Amino acid sequence: AAAKEEIGFIDDLSRRLGTNLRGARDDFSKFAVSASIAGVSTATTRDIFDSVAMSMSVLGKGAEDQKLAFLALEQMMSKGTVSSEELRRQLGERLPGAVNLMAKALNVSTAELQKLLKAGAISSADALPKFAIELRKQFGPAFASATKRAGYNIGTFSVEIEKFLETVAQSGFMQEAAKQFMMLTDALRAPEALSAAEKLGRGLGDLMRIGGEAALSLAENVDK
């Protein structure tokens, strides 16, 4: 039930934000595990993920940038602390303003933030929920405008195509396809099939030989 609910959350998020469906599912599953180990609630974990995904959507970032941004968040949660490496170099390169927004979230200056980062004194479980709030304040108002961009609408269209194909596959098509391929595999393994293949091969070989001889004869006599 929990897994189904998790998929539902990501599917709704992808439809709303135009985020790559498969990528979002993979990113969230990894982040959720790290957040759970860190003691972060499911609701807070989803809020952090949603805030970052929304910000990336507003910025027009693609699937690869989103993947790397969430990798940085996953590493922060796994380590238990926010480091300069993940915040500045990994997340900051994909999400402009991340450092300043983190400082604002923690109510410190950027200089003070740097000292805290060096000391390993920033708890990711405490900082990331506050960071998510600042992201919403910064990028939330621009989301309505972002939905009018071509890239956003291509993204939402792609999500619906993927969901459509997924529904087709889960409605019996893939099960029947698997069954038929198993039957075909067994049939091809049978001695009768191998014998027929040998006869077919000899027949095709004879056809190639006859065709080659005819072409050669034609070429030799074309000017005569």
C-alpha positions in Angstrom: 0.0 0.0 0.0 2.8 2.4 0.9 4.6 1.7 -2.4 1.4 2.3 -4.4 0.9 5.6 -2.5 4.5 6.6 -3.2 4.0 5.9 -6.9 0.7 7.9 -6.9 2.5 10.9 -5.3 5.3 10.9 -7.9 2.9 10.4 -10.8 0.8 13.4 -9.7 3.9 15.4 -9.2 5.2 14.6 -12.7 1.9 15.4 -14.3 1.7 18.8 -12.4 5.4 19.8 -13.0 6.2 18.1 -16.3 9.0 16.2 -14.7 10.4 13.0 -16.3 8.3 10.2 -14.8 10.8 7.4 -14.6 13.5 9.7 -13.4 11.3 11.2 -10.7 10.3 7.7 -9.5 13.9 6.6 -9.2 15.1 9.9 -7.6 12.3 9.9 -5.0 12.8 6.3 -4.0 16.4 6.9 -3.2 15.9 10.2 -1.5 13.0 8.7 0.5 15.2 5.9 1.9 17.9 8.3 3.0 15.3 10.7 4.5 13.6 7.8 6.4 16.9 6.7 7.9 17.6 10.3 8.9 14.3 10.3 10.8 12.4 12.6 8.4 8.7 12.1 8.1 7.1 11.0 4.9 5.1 14.3 4.6 8.3 16.4 5.1 10.2 14.2 2.6 7.6 14.7 0.0 7.5 18.4 0.7 11.3 18.8 0.2 11.2 16.7 -3.0 8.2 18.6 -4.4 9.8 22.0 -3.6 13.0 21.1 -5.4 11.2 19.6 -8.4 9.0 22.6 -8.7 12.0 25.0 -8.6 13.8 22.9 -11.2 10.7 23.0 -13.4 10.4 26.8 -13.1 14.1 27.0 -14.1 13.5 24.8 -17.1 16.0 22.2 -16.0 16.0 18.8 -17.7 16.0 15.3 -16.4 19.8 15.1 -16.0 20.0 18.3 -13.9 17.1 17.1 -11.7 18.8 13.8 -11.2 22.1 15.4 -10.1 20.2 17.8 -7.8 18.4 15.1 -6.1 21.6 13.1 -5.8 23.1 16.0 -3.9 20.0 16.0 -1.5 20.2 12.2 -1.1 23.9 12.5 -0.1 23.1 15.2 2.4 20.5 13.0 4.0 22.7 10.0 4.0 25.6 11.8 5.7 23.3 13.6 8.1 24.9 16.9 7.5 25.0 19.5 4.8 28.4 20.0 3.3 29.9 22.6 1.0 30.6 20.0 -1.7 26.9 19.0 -2.0 25.4 22.5 -1.5 27.8 24.6 -3.6 29.2 22.3 -6.2 26.4 19.8 -6.8 23.1 21.4 -5.9 24.3 25.0 -6.5 25.3 24.2 -10.1 21.9 22.9 -10.9 19.8 25.2 -8.8 21.1 28.8 -8.9 20.9 30.6 -5.6 20.9 27.5 -3.5 23.6 28.8 -1.2 21.9 32.1 -0.5 18.6 30.4 0.0 20.1 28.0 2.4 21.6 30.9 4.4 18.2 32.6 4.4 16.5 29.4 5.5 18.9 29.1 8.5 18.7 32.8 9.2 22.5 33.3 8.9 24.8 35.3 6.5 26.6 33.4 3.7 29.8 33.9 5.6 28.3 32.3 8.7 26.9 29.6 6.6 30.3 28.8 5.2 31.7 28.4 8.7 28.9 26.1 9.7 29.4 24.0 6.5 33.1 23.6 7.3 32.3 22.6 10.9 29.8 20.1 9.7 27.3 21.7 12.0 24.2 21.8 9.8 21.9 18.9 10.2 20.3 18.0 6.9 17.1 16.7 8.6 16.7 20.2 10.2 18.0 22.3 7.3 16.4 20.8 4.2 12.7 21.3 5.4 13.5 25.0 6.0 15.3 25.2 2.6 12.2 23.8 1.0 10.1 26.6 2.4 12.5 29.2 0.9 12.4 27.5 -2.4 8.6 27.8 -2.5 8.9 31.5 -1.6 11.5 32.1 -4.3 10.2 30.0 -7.2 6.5 29.3 -6.4 5.2 32.6 -7.7 6.8 32.0 -11.1 5.4 28.6 -11.6 2.2 29.8 -13.3 4.3 31.5 -16.0 6.5 28.4 -16.4 3.5 26.3 -17.3 3.1 28.4 -20.5 6.5 27.4 -21.9 6.9 24.9 -24.6 9.3 22.8 -22.6 6.9 22.4 -19.7 4.0 21.4 -22.0 6.2 18.9 -23.9 7.1 17.5 -20.5 3.6 17.1 -19.3 2.6 15.5 -22.7 5.5 13.0 -22.4 4.3 12.1 -18.9 0.8 11.3 -20.2 2.2 9.3 -23.1 4.3 7.2 -20.7 1.3 6.7 -18.4 -0.8 5.7 -21.3 1.7 3.1 -22.5 2.2 1.9 -18.9 -1.6 1.3 -18.6 -1.7 -0.6 -21.8 1.2 -2.8 -20.7 -0.3 -3.4 -17.3 -3.8 -4.3 -18.7 -2.7 -7.7 -19.9 -0.7 -6.9 -23.0 2.7 -7.6 -21.5 1.6 -10.8 -19.8 0.2 -12.1 -23.0 3.3 -11.0 -24.9 5.5 -12.9 -22.4 3.4 -16.0 -22.7 3.5 -15.9 -26.5 7.3 -15.4 -26.6 7.8 -18.3 -24.2 5.7 -20.5 -26.5 7.7 -19.3 -29.6 11.0 -20.0 -27.7 9.9 -23.5 -26.9 8.8 -24.1 -30.5 12.1 -22.9 -31.9 14.0 -25.2 -29.5 12.1 -28.3 -30.7 14.0 -30.8 -33.0 11.4 -30.3 -35.7 12.2 -26.6 -35.8 15.9 -27.2 -36.0 15.4 -29.6 -38.9 13.1 -27.1 -40.7 15.8 -24.4 -40.2 18.4 -26.6 -41.8 16.1 -27.3 -44.8 15.3 -23.6 -45.0 19.0 -22.7 -44.9 19.8 -25.2 -47.7 16.9 -23.9 -49.8 18.0 -20.3 -49.4 21.5 -21.3 -50.2 20.4 -22.9 -53.4 18.4 -19.8 -54.3 21.4 -17.6 -53.7 23.5 -19.8 -55.9 21.0 -19.8 -58.7 20.5 -16.1 -58.5 24.2 -15.5 -58.5 24.7 -17.7 -61.5 21.9 -15.9 -63.4 23.3 -12.5 -62.6 26.8 -13.5 -63.7 25.4 -15.0 -67.0 23.5 -11.8 -67.6 26.5 -9.7 -67.0 28.7 -11.8 -69.3 26.1 -11.8 -72.2 24.7 -8.3 -71.9 26.8 -6.9 -74.8 26.5 -9.9 -77.0 
